[in-house]
Protein backbone atom coordinates (compact mmCIF):
# COMPACT_ATOMS: atom_id res chain seq x y z
CA UNK A 1 0.00 0.00 0.00
CA UNK A 2 3.03 2.27 -0.46
CA UNK A 3 1.57 3.98 -3.52
CA UNK A 4 -1.61 4.63 -1.67
CA UNK A 5 0.21 6.12 1.26
CA UNK A 6 2.32 8.32 -1.00
CA UNK A 7 -0.55 9.62 -3.08
CA UNK A 8 -3.10 9.71 -0.26
CA UNK A 9 -3.25 13.50 -0.04
CA UNK A 10 -4.59 14.11 -3.54
CA UNK A 11 -5.81 17.52 -4.65
CA UNK A 12 -8.62 17.41 -7.17
CA UNK A 13 -10.08 20.43 -8.79
CA UNK A 14 -13.06 20.68 -11.01
CA UNK A 15 -14.15 23.54 -13.09
CA UNK A 16 -16.77 25.58 -11.36
CA UNK A 17 -15.90 24.10 -8.01
CA UNK A 18 -13.81 25.63 -5.39
CA UNK A 19 -12.23 24.15 -2.35
CA UNK A 20 -10.19 21.14 -1.64
CA UNK A 21 -11.60 17.69 -1.33
CA UNK A 22 -9.57 15.22 0.73
CA UNK A 23 -9.80 11.51 0.26
CA UNK A 24 -11.59 9.67 2.94
CA UNK A 25 -11.17 6.38 4.56
CA UNK A 26 -11.91 3.11 2.77
CA UNK A 27 -15.65 2.57 2.03
CA UNK A 28 -16.60 6.24 2.08
CA UNK A 29 -17.57 8.28 -0.94
CA UNK A 30 -16.26 11.60 -1.80
CA UNK A 31 -18.03 14.52 -3.36
CA UNK A 32 -17.27 12.98 -6.84
CA UNK A 33 -19.30 9.98 -5.97
CA UNK A 34 -16.41 7.53 -6.02
CA UNK A 35 -15.34 5.21 -3.28
CA UNK A 36 -11.83 5.10 -2.00
CA UNK A 37 -11.30 1.67 -3.52
CA UNK A 38 -12.22 2.81 -6.99
CA UNK A 39 -10.11 5.90 -6.60
CA UNK A 40 -7.11 3.73 -5.72
CA UNK A 41 -7.63 1.53 -8.73
CA UNK A 42 -7.87 4.55 -10.95
CA UNK A 43 -4.64 5.96 -9.57
CA UNK A 44 -2.90 2.61 -10.00
CA UNK A 45 -3.96 2.43 -13.64
CA UNK A 46 -2.80 5.97 -14.24
CA UNK A 47 0.55 5.29 -12.67
CA UNK A 48 0.93 2.10 -14.72
CA UNK A 49 0.19 3.99 -17.94
CA UNK A 50 2.73 6.65 -17.02
CA UNK A 51 5.33 3.92 -16.24
CA UNK A 52 4.71 2.13 -19.55
CA UNK A 53 5.06 5.36 -21.51
CA UNK A 54 8.28 6.17 -19.67
CA UNK A 55 9.73 2.72 -20.31
CA UNK A 56 8.74 2.89 -23.98
CA UNK A 57 10.93 5.95 -24.47
CA UNK A 58 13.74 4.87 -22.09
CA UNK A 59 15.30 1.79 -23.88
CA UNK A 60 15.78 3.60 -27.19
CA UNK A 61 17.59 6.45 -25.47
CA UNK A 62 19.73 4.08 -23.40
CA UNK A 63 20.58 1.92 -26.39
CA UNK A 64 21.56 4.97 -28.39
CA UNK A 65 23.88 6.11 -25.60
CA UNK A 66 25.38 2.66 -24.90
CA UNK A 67 26.14 1.80 -28.60
CA UNK A 68 29.84 2.45 -29.48
CA UNK A 69 30.46 4.99 -32.09
CA UNK A 70 31.07 3.77 -35.56
CA UNK A 71 34.65 3.29 -36.68
CA UNK A 72 34.51 6.34 -38.86
CA UNK A 73 33.26 8.52 -35.97
CA UNK A 74 35.94 7.24 -33.54
CA UNK A 75 38.91 7.82 -35.87
CA UNK A 76 40.59 11.15 -35.36
CA UNK A 77 40.81 13.48 -38.25
CA UNK A 78 44.60 13.78 -37.83
CA UNK A 79 47.52 11.80 -36.45
CA UNK A 80 48.58 8.16 -37.14
CA UNK A 81 45.79 6.03 -38.56
CA UNK A 82 44.95 2.70 -36.92
CA UNK A 83 45.90 -0.63 -38.54
CA UNK A 84 43.16 -1.67 -40.91
CA UNK A 85 44.52 -5.21 -41.55
CA UNK A 86 46.50 -6.78 -44.39
CA UNK A 87 46.84 -5.05 -47.69
CA UNK A 88 46.81 -7.27 -50.74
CA UNK A 89 48.45 -5.96 -53.85
CA UNK A 90 47.32 -7.47 -57.05
CA UNK A 91 50.40 -8.15 -59.19
CA UNK A 92 50.48 -6.46 -62.46
CA UNK A 93 50.84 -8.46 -65.60
CA UNK A 94 54.53 -8.51 -66.52
CA UNK A 95 55.44 -7.92 -70.06
CA UNK A 96 58.16 -10.14 -71.57
CA UNK A 97 61.51 -8.44 -71.96
CA UNK A 98 62.19 -7.40 -75.49
CA UNK A 99 64.54 -9.70 -77.31
CA UNK A 100 67.88 -8.04 -77.80
CA UNK A 101 69.48 -8.63 -81.14
CA UNK A 102 72.60 -10.78 -80.98
CA UNK A 103 75.79 -8.82 -81.12
CA UNK A 104 78.48 -10.01 -83.39
CA UNK A 105 81.77 -10.78 -81.61
CA UNK A 106 84.24 -8.02 -81.80
CA UNK A 107 87.22 -8.62 -83.97
CA UNK A 108 90.44 -8.56 -81.98
CA UNK A 109 93.68 -7.50 -83.49
CA UNK A 110 96.40 -9.85 -82.17
CA UNK A 111 98.92 -7.04 -82.46
CA UNK A 112 96.96 -5.01 -79.90
CA UNK A 113 96.93 -7.74 -77.24
CA UNK A 114 99.63 -7.58 -74.59
CA UNK A 115 100.61 -10.93 -73.04
CA UNK A 116 103.13 -11.81 -70.37
CA UNK A 117 104.70 -15.26 -70.43
CA UNK A 118 107.74 -16.80 -68.82
CA UNK A 119 109.58 -19.94 -69.74
CA UNK A 120 112.74 -21.59 -68.53
CA UNK A 121 114.87 -24.47 -69.72
CA UNK A 122 116.44 -25.12 -66.33
CA UNK A 123 118.10 -28.54 -66.17
CA UNK A 124 118.60 -30.14 -62.75
CA UNK A 125 121.20 -32.83 -62.21
CA UNK A 126 121.79 -34.78 -59.00
CA UNK A 127 125.46 -35.65 -58.57
CA UNK A 128 127.17 -38.03 -56.17
CA UNK A 129 130.90 -38.11 -55.52
CA UNK A 130 131.87 -41.39 -53.87
CA UNK A 131 135.13 -43.16 -53.09
CA UNK A 132 136.07 -46.64 -54.22
CA UNK A 133 134.03 -48.12 -51.38
CA UNK A 134 130.90 -46.27 -52.47
CA UNK A 135 130.89 -43.85 -49.55
CA UNK A 136 129.92 -40.25 -50.43
CA UNK A 137 132.52 -37.49 -50.21
CA UNK A 138 131.09 -34.38 -48.49
CA UNK A 139 132.26 -30.77 -48.13
CA UNK A 140 132.35 -29.91 -51.83
CA UNK A 141 131.12 -26.49 -52.95
CA UNK A 142 129.69 -24.93 -56.07
CA UNK A 143 133.18 -23.85 -57.26
CA UNK A 144 134.31 -27.49 -57.26
CA UNK A 145 131.94 -28.51 -60.07
CA UNK A 146 132.10 -27.94 -63.80
CA UNK A 147 129.39 -29.05 -66.18
CA UNK A 148 129.29 -29.11 -69.97
CA UNK A 149 126.37 -29.69 -72.35
CA UNK A 150 127.45 -31.39 -75.59
CA UNK A 151 130.99 -30.16 -74.88
CA UNK A 152 129.93 -26.54 -74.21
CA UNK A 153 130.68 -25.28 -70.65
CA UNK A 154 127.62 -24.16 -68.73
CA UNK A 155 127.22 -21.74 -65.83
CA UNK A 156 125.82 -23.39 -62.70
CA UNK A 157 122.93 -21.25 -61.49
CA UNK A 158 121.47 -23.50 -58.78
CA UNK A 159 123.43 -25.46 -56.20
CA UNK A 160 122.37 -27.40 -53.15
CA UNK A 161 123.82 -29.95 -50.78
CA UNK A 162 123.38 -31.40 -47.34
CA UNK A 163 121.38 -34.25 -45.87
CA UNK A 164 117.76 -34.52 -46.87
CA UNK A 165 114.97 -37.13 -46.59
CA UNK A 166 114.79 -39.62 -49.43
CA UNK A 167 111.85 -40.97 -51.40
CA UNK A 168 112.34 -44.59 -52.49
CA UNK A 169 110.11 -46.96 -54.41
CA UNK A 170 110.92 -50.62 -53.81
CA UNK A 171 110.34 -52.50 -57.08
CA UNK A 172 110.25 -56.26 -56.37
CA UNK A 173 110.20 -59.06 -58.90
CA UNK A 174 107.33 -61.29 -57.72
CA UNK A 175 106.97 -64.11 -60.25
CA UNK A 176 106.09 -67.79 -59.90
CA UNK A 177 108.62 -68.97 -62.51
CA UNK A 178 111.18 -69.71 -59.79
CA UNK A 179 110.40 -70.08 -56.11
CA UNK A 180 114.13 -69.78 -55.35
CA UNK A 181 114.27 -66.31 -56.96
CA UNK A 182 111.03 -65.35 -55.19
CA UNK A 183 112.53 -66.33 -51.84
CA UNK A 184 115.73 -64.36 -52.49
CA UNK A 185 113.74 -61.29 -53.59
CA UNK A 186 111.77 -61.18 -50.35
CA UNK A 187 114.87 -62.01 -48.33
CA UNK A 188 116.67 -59.02 -49.86
CA UNK A 189 113.72 -56.66 -49.36
CA UNK A 190 113.19 -56.83 -45.59
CA UNK A 191 116.68 -55.62 -44.48
CA UNK A 192 116.12 -52.28 -46.23
CA UNK A 193 113.53 -51.38 -43.56
CA UNK A 194 116.34 -51.06 -41.01
CA UNK A 195 117.76 -48.06 -42.90
CA UNK A 196 114.54 -46.06 -43.26
CA UNK A 197 114.47 -42.86 -41.23
CA UNK A 198 111.25 -41.30 -39.86
CA UNK A 199 111.12 -38.59 -42.55
CA UNK A 200 111.74 -40.92 -45.49
CA UNK A 201 108.96 -41.91 -47.88
CA UNK A 202 108.81 -45.50 -49.11
CA UNK A 203 106.47 -47.32 -51.50
CA UNK A 204 106.31 -50.98 -52.58
CA UNK A 205 105.51 -52.12 -56.14
CA UNK A 206 105.61 -55.74 -57.24
CA UNK A 207 105.49 -57.07 -60.79
CA UNK A 208 105.07 -60.28 -62.73
CA UNK A 209 103.01 -59.87 -65.92
CA UNK A 210 102.21 -56.29 -64.90
CA UNK A 211 103.12 -54.01 -61.99
CA UNK A 212 100.96 -53.80 -58.89
CA UNK A 213 101.08 -51.06 -56.23
CA UNK A 214 101.34 -52.94 -52.94
CA UNK A 215 101.90 -49.94 -50.65
CA UNK A 216 101.73 -46.29 -51.67
CA UNK A 217 104.28 -43.79 -50.37
CA UNK A 218 104.23 -43.73 -46.60
CA UNK A 219 106.47 -42.80 -43.67
CA UNK A 220 105.13 -45.68 -41.58
CA UNK A 221 107.68 -48.48 -41.49
CA UNK A 222 105.04 -50.89 -40.19
CA UNK A 223 102.86 -50.23 -43.22
CA UNK A 224 105.79 -51.03 -45.53
CA UNK A 225 106.43 -54.27 -43.66
CA UNK A 226 102.76 -55.21 -43.91
CA UNK A 227 102.98 -54.69 -47.67
CA UNK A 228 105.95 -57.04 -47.90
CA UNK A 229 104.12 -59.58 -45.75
CA UNK A 230 101.29 -59.66 -48.28
CA UNK A 231 103.64 -60.92 -51.03
CA UNK A 232 103.26 -64.66 -50.64
CA UNK A 233 101.59 -66.29 -53.66
CA UNK A 234 102.37 -64.81 -57.11
CA UNK A 235 99.83 -65.02 -59.89
CA UNK A 236 101.89 -65.36 -63.08
CA UNK A 237 105.24 -66.69 -64.18
CA UNK A 238 106.11 -63.67 -66.38
CA UNK A 239 108.67 -61.07 -65.27
CA UNK A 240 108.19 -57.96 -67.40
CA UNK A 241 110.93 -55.77 -65.95
CA UNK A 242 110.98 -53.07 -68.64
CA UNK A 243 107.25 -52.40 -68.39
CA UNK A 244 107.52 -52.22 -64.60
CA UNK A 245 110.37 -49.69 -64.76
CA UNK A 246 108.43 -47.52 -67.22
CA UNK A 247 105.38 -47.70 -64.92
CA UNK A 248 107.28 -46.57 -61.82
CA UNK A 249 109.34 -43.88 -63.59
CA UNK A 250 106.17 -42.33 -64.96
CA UNK A 251 104.75 -42.01 -61.45
CA UNK A 252 107.98 -40.65 -60.01
CA UNK A 253 107.87 -37.62 -62.31
CA UNK A 254 105.80 -35.60 -59.81
CA UNK A 255 108.04 -36.49 -56.86
CA UNK A 256 110.57 -33.82 -55.90
CA UNK A 257 113.71 -34.04 -53.82
CA UNK A 258 116.04 -37.01 -53.29
CA UNK A 259 114.28 -39.89 -55.03
CA UNK A 260 115.30 -43.31 -56.29
CA UNK A 261 114.05 -46.76 -57.29
CA UNK A 262 115.42 -49.75 -55.37
CA UNK A 263 114.92 -52.55 -57.92
CA UNK A 264 115.27 -56.01 -56.33
CA UNK A 265 115.22 -57.95 -59.59
CA UNK A 266 117.00 -60.59 -61.65
CA UNK A 267 117.66 -58.27 -64.60
CA UNK A 268 115.86 -60.54 -67.06
CA UNK A 269 112.65 -59.77 -68.95
CA UNK A 270 110.11 -62.18 -70.44
CA UNK A 271 108.00 -60.23 -72.97
CA UNK A 272 107.46 -56.59 -71.99
CA UNK A 273 105.69 -54.21 -74.33
CA UNK A 274 108.72 -51.94 -73.95
CA UNK A 275 111.88 -53.08 -75.66
CA UNK A 276 115.26 -52.80 -74.01
CA UNK A 277 116.19 -49.76 -76.13
CA UNK A 278 112.86 -48.08 -75.37
CA UNK A 279 113.37 -48.73 -71.68
CA UNK A 280 116.84 -47.12 -71.78
CA UNK A 281 115.39 -44.06 -73.50
CA UNK A 282 112.77 -43.71 -70.76
CA UNK A 283 115.47 -44.12 -68.09
CA UNK A 284 117.63 -41.42 -69.68
CA UNK A 285 114.73 -38.98 -69.91
CA UNK A 286 113.88 -39.46 -66.23
CA UNK A 287 115.48 -37.69 -63.27
CA UNK A 288 115.07 -40.67 -60.94
CA UNK A 289 118.12 -42.71 -59.98
CA UNK A 290 117.79 -46.50 -60.15
CA UNK A 291 119.66 -48.81 -57.77
CA UNK A 292 119.30 -52.43 -58.96
CA UNK A 293 120.06 -55.18 -56.43
CA UNK A 294 120.42 -58.48 -58.27
CA UNK A 295 118.73 -61.64 -56.97
CA UNK A 296 120.28 -63.77 -59.72
CA UNK A 297 123.88 -63.53 -58.54
CA UNK A 298 123.02 -65.21 -55.25
CA UNK A 299 121.80 -68.31 -57.09
CA UNK A 300 124.37 -68.24 -59.90
CA UNK A 301 127.33 -68.79 -57.59
CA UNK A 302 125.52 -71.73 -55.95
CA UNK A 303 124.54 -73.42 -59.16
CA UNK A 304 126.69 -76.40 -60.22
CA UNK A 305 126.85 -74.89 -63.68
CA UNK A 306 127.85 -71.43 -62.46
CA UNK A 307 126.93 -68.34 -64.41
CA UNK A 308 125.79 -68.53 -68.03
CA UNK A 309 125.11 -66.15 -70.88
CA UNK A 310 121.73 -65.25 -69.40
CA UNK A 311 123.36 -64.21 -66.14
CA UNK A 312 125.91 -62.04 -67.95
CA UNK A 313 123.20 -60.40 -70.06
CA UNK A 314 121.21 -59.62 -66.93
CA UNK A 315 124.24 -58.09 -65.24
CA UNK A 316 124.98 -55.94 -68.26
CA UNK A 317 121.35 -54.75 -68.46
CA UNK A 318 121.27 -53.73 -64.78
CA UNK A 319 124.62 -51.91 -65.00
CA UNK A 320 123.49 -49.93 -68.04
CA UNK A 321 120.14 -49.01 -66.50
CA UNK A 322 121.87 -47.81 -63.33
CA UNK A 323 124.46 -45.80 -65.27
CA UNK A 324 121.91 -44.06 -67.49
CA UNK A 325 119.79 -43.10 -64.49
CA UNK A 326 122.63 -41.86 -62.26
CA UNK A 327 122.39 -44.78 -59.85
CA UNK A 328 124.51 -47.85 -59.11
CA UNK A 329 123.96 -51.60 -59.54
CA UNK A 330 124.81 -54.18 -56.86
CA UNK A 331 125.32 -57.93 -57.20
CA UNK A 332 125.38 -59.46 -53.70
CA UNK A 333 126.50 -63.07 -53.44
CA UNK A 334 125.83 -63.39 -49.75
CA UNK A 335 123.05 -62.19 -47.50
CA UNK A 336 125.55 -60.50 -45.20
CA UNK A 337 126.39 -57.96 -47.92
CA UNK A 338 122.93 -56.40 -47.89
CA UNK A 339 123.31 -54.12 -44.82
CA UNK A 340 126.39 -52.42 -46.31
CA UNK A 341 124.67 -52.05 -49.68
CA UNK A 342 121.55 -50.42 -48.23
CA UNK A 343 123.62 -48.17 -45.99
CA UNK A 344 125.58 -46.99 -49.01
CA UNK A 345 122.42 -46.28 -50.99
CA UNK A 346 120.99 -44.29 -48.10
CA UNK A 347 124.15 -42.23 -47.71
CA UNK A 348 124.40 -41.50 -51.39
CA UNK A 349 120.80 -40.34 -51.61
CA UNK A 350 121.07 -38.15 -48.53
CA UNK A 351 124.41 -36.59 -49.52
CA UNK A 352 123.73 -35.72 -53.15
CA UNK A 353 124.82 -32.47 -54.76
CA UNK A 354 122.08 -30.76 -56.78
CA UNK A 355 123.27 -28.77 -59.79
CA UNK A 356 121.11 -26.61 -62.02
CA UNK A 357 121.90 -24.73 -65.23
CA UNK A 358 120.15 -23.05 -68.16
CA UNK A 359 121.56 -24.40 -71.45
CA UNK A 360 123.22 -21.83 -73.69
CA UNK A 361 121.54 -23.58 -76.62
CA UNK A 362 117.87 -22.52 -76.27
CA UNK A 363 116.61 -24.65 -79.16
CA UNK A 364 113.87 -27.11 -78.27
CA UNK A 365 114.80 -29.90 -80.63
CA UNK A 366 113.75 -32.85 -78.48
CA UNK A 367 117.18 -34.44 -78.93
CA UNK A 368 119.41 -36.08 -76.35
CA UNK A 369 122.16 -33.84 -74.96
CA UNK A 370 125.30 -35.36 -73.49
CA UNK A 371 126.39 -34.13 -70.07
CA UNK A 372 129.86 -34.20 -68.55
CA UNK A 373 130.54 -33.27 -64.93
CA UNK A 374 134.00 -32.72 -63.45
CA UNK A 375 135.21 -32.02 -59.93
CA UNK A 376 137.94 -29.36 -59.91
CA UNK A 377 139.94 -27.27 -57.47
CA UNK A 378 140.11 -23.48 -57.23
CA UNK A 379 142.40 -23.31 -60.27
CA UNK A 380 140.11 -25.37 -62.49
CA UNK A 381 142.34 -28.44 -62.34
CA UNK A 382 141.07 -31.94 -61.47
CA UNK A 383 140.52 -32.11 -57.74
CA UNK A 384 143.09 -34.11 -55.78
CA UNK A 385 141.95 -35.42 -52.42
CA UNK A 386 143.95 -37.16 -49.71
CA UNK A 387 142.85 -38.97 -46.55
CA UNK A 388 144.08 -38.52 -42.99
CA UNK A 389 147.15 -40.61 -43.72
CA UNK A 390 148.12 -38.47 -46.70
CA UNK A 391 147.18 -41.07 -49.27
CA UNK A 392 145.39 -40.02 -52.44
CA UNK A 393 141.69 -40.85 -52.35
CA UNK A 394 140.30 -42.20 -55.58
CA UNK A 395 136.79 -41.12 -56.29
CA UNK A 396 134.20 -41.34 -59.03
CA UNK A 397 131.29 -39.17 -60.05
CA UNK A 398 127.83 -40.73 -60.25
CA UNK A 399 125.26 -38.78 -62.28
CA UNK A 400 123.06 -39.27 -65.30
CA UNK A 401 124.91 -38.94 -68.56
CA UNK A 402 122.49 -36.61 -70.33
CA UNK A 403 118.95 -35.34 -70.81
CA UNK A 404 116.34 -34.91 -73.53
CA UNK A 405 115.61 -31.32 -74.47
CA UNK A 406 111.94 -30.31 -74.63
CA UNK A 407 110.37 -30.44 -78.06
CA UNK A 408 108.48 -27.40 -79.27
VEXDREN-701055 format. One record per residue (C-alpha): z negated, y, x; residue in three letters. Coordinates in steps of 0.2 Angstrom, whole numbers, plus 5000, padded with zeros to 4 digits. Example, Ala and Ser with C-alpha at 12.3 -4.5 7.8 and 13.67 -1.06 7.14 Angstrom:
     w     v     u   aa
  4961  4978  5062  ala
  4964  4995  5068  ser
REM end
This chain:
     w     v     u   aa
  5000  5000  5000  unk
  5002  5011  5015  unk
  5018  5020  5008  unk
  5008  5023  4992  unk
  4994  5031  5001  unk
  5005  5042  5012  unk
  5015  5048  4997  unk
  5001  5049  4984  unk
  5000  5068  4984  unk
  5018  5071  4977  unk
  5023  5088  4971  unk
  5036  5087  4957  unk
  5044  5102  4950  unk
  5055  5103  4935  unk
  5065  5118  4929  unk
  5057  5128  4916  unk
  5040  5120  4920  unk
  5027  5128  4931  unk
  5012  5121  4939  unk
  5008  5106  4949  unk
  5007  5088  4942  unk
  4996  5076  4952  unk
  4999  5058  4951  unk
  4985  5048  4942  unk
  4977  5032  4944  unk
  4986  5016  4940  unk
  4990  5013  4922  unk
  4990  5031  4917  unk
  5005  5041  4912  unk
  5009  5058  4919  unk
  5017  5073  4910  unk
  5034  5065  4914  unk
  5030  5050  4904  unk
  5030  5038  4918  unk
  5016  5026  4923  unk
  5010  5026  4941  unk
  5018  5008  4944  unk
  5035  5014  4939  unk
  5033  5030  4949  unk
  5029  5019  4964  unk
  5044  5008  4962  unk
  5055  5023  4961  unk
  5048  5030  4977  unk
  5050  5013  4985  unk
  5068  5012  4980  unk
  5071  5030  4986  unk
  5063  5026  5003  unk
  5074  5011  5005  unk
  5090  5020  5001  unk
  5085  5033  5014  unk
  5081  5020  5027  unk
  5098  5011  5024  unk
  5108  5027  5025  unk
  5098  5031  5041  unk
  5102  5014  5049  unk
  5120  5014  5044  unk
  5122  5030  5055  unk
  5110  5024  5069  unk
  5119  5009  5076  unk
  5136  5018  5079  unk
  5127  5032  5088  unk
  5117  5020  5099  unk
  5132  5010  5103  unk
  5142  5025  5108  unk
  5128  5031  5119  unk
  5124  5013  5127  unk
  5143  5009  5131  unk
  5147  5012  5149  unk
  5160  5025  5152  unk
  5178  5019  5155  unk
  5183  5016  5173  unk
  5194  5032  5173  unk
  5180  5043  5166  unk
  5168  5036  5180  unk
  5179  5039  5195  unk
  5177  5056  5203  unk
  5191  5067  5204  unk
  5189  5069  5223  unk
  5182  5059  5238  unk
  5186  5041  5243  unk
  5193  5030  5229  unk
  5185  5013  5225  unk
  5193  4997  5229  unk
  5205  4992  5216  unk
  5208  4974  5223  unk
  5222  4966  5233  unk
  5238  4975  5234  unk
  5254  4964  5234  unk
  5269  4970  5242  unk
  5285  4963  5237  unk
  5296  4959  5252  unk
  5312  4968  5252  unk
  5328  4958  5254  unk
  5333  4957  5273  unk
  5350  4960  5277  unk
  5358  4949  5291  unk
  5360  4958  5308  unk
  5377  4963  5311  unk
  5387  4951  5323  unk
  5389  4960  5339  unk
  5406  4957  5347  unk
  5405  4946  5363  unk
  5406  4956  5379  unk
  5417  4950  5392  unk
  5408  4946  5409  unk
  5409  4960  5421  unk
  5420  4957  5436  unk
  5410  4957  5452  unk
  5417  4962  5468  unk
  5411  4951  5482  unk
  5412  4965  5495  unk
  5399  4975  5485  unk
  5386  4961  5485  unk
  5373  4962  5498  unk
  5365  4945  5503  unk
  5352  4941  5516  unk
  5352  4924  5524  unk
  5344  4916  5539  unk
  5349  4900  5548  unk
  5343  4892  5564  unk
  5349  4878  5574  unk
  5332  4874  5582  unk
  5331  4857  5591  unk
  5314  4849  5593  unk
  5311  4836  5606  unk
  5295  4826  5609  unk
  5293  4822  5627  unk
  5281  4810  5636  unk
  5278  4809  5655  unk
  5269  4793  5659  unk
  5265  4784  5676  unk
  5271  4767  5680  unk
  5257  4759  5670  unk
  5262  4769  5654  unk
  5248  4781  5654  unk
  5252  4799  5650  unk
  5251  4813  5663  unk
  5242  4828  5655  unk
  5241  4846  5661  unk
  5259  4850  5662  unk
  5265  4868  5656  unk
  5280  4875  5648  unk
  5286  4881  5666  unk
  5286  4863  5672  unk
  5300  4857  5660  unk
  5319  4860  5660  unk
  5331  4855  5647  unk
  5350  4854  5646  unk
  5362  4852  5632  unk
  5378  4843  5637  unk
  5374  4849  5655  unk
  5371  4867  5650  unk
  5353  4874  5653  unk
  5344  4879  5638  unk
  5329  4891  5636  unk
  5313  4883  5629  unk
  5307  4894  5615  unk
  5294  4882  5607  unk
  5281  4873  5617  unk
  5266  4863  5612  unk
  5254  4850  5619  unk
  5237  4843  5617  unk
  5229  4829  5607  unk
  5234  4827  5589  unk
  5233  4814  5575  unk
  5247  4802  5574  unk
  5257  4795  5559  unk
  5262  4777  5562  unk
  5272  4765  5551  unk
  5269  4747  5555  unk
  5285  4737  5552  unk
  5282  4719  5551  unk
  5295  4705  5551  unk
  5289  4694  5537  unk
  5301  4679  5535  unk
  5300  4661  5530  unk
  5313  4655  5543  unk
  5299  4651  5556  unk
  5281  4650  5552  unk
  5277  4651  5571  unk
  5285  4668  5571  unk
  5276  4673  5555  unk
  5259  4668  5563  unk
  5262  4678  5579  unk
  5268  4694  5569  unk
  5252  4694  5559  unk
  5242  4690  5574  unk
  5249  4705  5583  unk
  5247  4717  5569  unk
  5228  4716  5566  unk
  5222  4722  5583  unk
  5231  4739  5581  unk
  5218  4743  5568  unk
  5205  4745  5582  unk
  5214  4760  5589  unk
  5216  4770  5573  unk
  5206  4786  5572  unk
  5199  4794  5556  unk
  5213  4807  5556  unk
  5227  4795  5559  unk
  5239  4790  5545  unk
  5246  4773  5544  unk
  5258  4763  5532  unk
  5263  4745  5532  unk
  5281  4739  5528  unk
  5286  4721  5528  unk
  5304  4715  5527  unk
  5314  4699  5525  unk
  5330  4701  5515  unk
  5325  4719  5511  unk
  5310  4730  5516  unk
  5294  4731  5505  unk
  5281  4745  5505  unk
  5265  4735  5507  unk
  5253  4750  5509  unk
  5258  4769  5509  unk
  5252  4781  5521  unk
  5233  4781  5521  unk
  5218  4786  5532  unk
  5208  4772  5526  unk
  5207  4758  5538  unk
  5201  4746  5525  unk
  5216  4749  5514  unk
  5228  4745  5529  unk
  5218  4729  5532  unk
  5220  4724  5514  unk
  5238  4727  5515  unk
  5240  4715  5530  unk
  5229  4702  5521  unk
  5241  4702  5506  unk
  5255  4695  5518  unk
  5253  4677  5516  unk
  5268  4669  5508  unk
  5286  4676  5512  unk
  5299  4675  5499  unk
  5315  4673  5509  unk
  5321  4667  5526  unk
  5332  4682  5531  unk
  5326  4695  5543  unk
  5337  4710  5541  unk
  5330  4721  5555  unk
  5343  4735  5555  unk
  5342  4738  5536  unk
  5323  4739  5538  unk
  5324  4752  5552  unk
  5336  4762  5542  unk
  5325  4761  5527  unk
  5309  4767  5536  unk
  5318  4781  5547  unk
  5325  4788  5531  unk
  5307  4790  5524  unk
  5300  4797  5540  unk
  5312  4812  5539  unk
  5299  4822  5529  unk
  5284  4818  5540  unk
  5279  4831  5553  unk
  5269  4830  5569  unk
  5266  4815  5580  unk
  5275  4801  5571  unk
  5281  4783  5576  unk
  5286  4766  5570  unk
  5277  4751  5577  unk
  5290  4737  5575  unk
  5282  4720  5576  unk
  5298  4710  5576  unk
  5308  4697  5585  unk
  5323  4709  5588  unk
  5335  4697  5579  unk
  5345  4701  5563  unk
  5352  4689  5551  unk
  5365  4699  5540  unk
  5360  4717  5537  unk
  5372  4729  5528  unk
  5370  4740  5544  unk
  5378  4735  5559  unk
  5370  4736  5576  unk
  5381  4751  5581  unk
  5377  4760  5564  unk
  5358  4756  5567  unk
  5359  4764  5584  unk
  5367  4780  5577  unk
  5354  4781  5564  unk
  5340  4779  5577  unk
  5348  4793  5588  unk
  5350  4805  5574  unk
  5331  4803  5569  unk
  5316  4812  5577  unk
  5305  4797  5575  unk
  5300  4786  5591  unk
  5301  4768  5589  unk
  5289  4756  5598  unk
  5295  4738  5596  unk
  5282  4724  5600  unk
  5291  4708  5602  unk
  5285  4692  5594  unk
  5299  4681  5601  unk
  5293  4682  5619  unk
  5276  4674  5615  unk
  5285  4658  5609  unk
  5300  4659  5622  unk
  5288  4656  5637  unk
  5280  4641  5628  unk
  5296  4633  5623  unk
  5301  4618  5633  unk
  5318  4626  5634  unk
  5312  4643  5639  unk
  5322  4658  5635  unk
  5340  4657  5629  unk
  5354  4669  5626  unk
  5347  4674  5609  unk
  5331  4679  5617  unk
  5340  4690  5630  unk
  5350  4698  5616  unk
  5335  4702  5606  unk
  5326  4710  5621  unk
  5341  4720  5625  unk
  5342  4726  5607  unk
  5324  4731  5606  unk
  5325  4740  5623  unk
  5340  4750  5617  unk
  5332  4755  5601  unk
  5317  4761  5609  unk
  5326  4771  5622  unk
  5337  4780  5610  unk
  5322  4784  5599  unk
  5311  4791  5613  unk
  5299  4776  5612  unk
  5296  4761  5623  unk
  5298  4742  5620  unk
  5284  4729  5624  unk
  5286  4710  5627  unk
  5269  4703  5627  unk
  5267  4685  5632  unk
  5249  4683  5629  unk
  5237  4689  5615  unk
  5226  4698  5628  unk
  5240  4710  5632  unk
  5239  4718  5615  unk
  5224  4729  5617  unk
  5232  4738  5632  unk
  5248  4740  5623  unk
  5241  4748  5608  unk
  5230  4759  5618  unk
  5245  4765  5628  unk
  5255  4769  5612  unk
  5241  4779  5605  unk
  5239  4789  5621  unk
  5257  4793  5622  unk
  5258  4798  5604  unk
  5243  4809  5605  unk
  5248  4817  5622  unk
  5266  4821  5619  unk
  5274  4838  5624  unk
  5284  4846  5610  unk
  5299  4856  5616  unk
  5310  4867  5606  unk
  5326  4876  5609  unk
  5341  4885  5601  unk
  5357  4878  5608  unk
  5368  4891  5616  unk
  5383  4882  5608  unk
  5381  4887  5589  unk
  5396  4877  5583  unk
  5391  4864  5569  unk
  5403  4851  5574  unk
  5392  4836  5569  unk
  5395  4828  5586  unk
  5382  4820  5597  unk
  5375  4831  5611  unk
  5367  4823  5626  unk
  5350  4829  5632  unk
  5343  4829  5649  unk
  5325  4834  5653  unk
  5317  4836  5670  unk
  5300  4840  5676  unk
  5300  4853  5690  unk
  5287  4864  5700  unk
  5286  4883  5701  unk
  5301  4883  5712  unk
  5312  4873  5701  unk
  5312  4858  5712  unk
  5307  4840  5705  unk
  5289  4839  5703  unk
  5279  4829  5715  unk
  5262  4823  5710  unk
  5249  4814  5720  unk
  5233  4805  5714  unk
  5215  4807  5720  unk
  5219  4797  5736  unk
  5233  4808  5741  unk
  5246  4795  5736  unk
  5262  4800  5727  unk
  5262  4796  5708  unk
  5278  4789  5702  unk
  5281  4794  5684  unk
  5295  4793  5671  unk
  5300  4804  5656  unk
  5301  4796  5639  unk
  5311  4806  5626  unk
  5326  4804  5615  unk
  5343  4805  5625  unk
  5352  4817  5612  unk
  5354  4823  5595  unk
  5368  4825  5582  unk
  5372  4843  5578  unk
  5373  4848  5560  unk
  5390  4848  5552  unk
  5396  4863  5542  unk
REM end
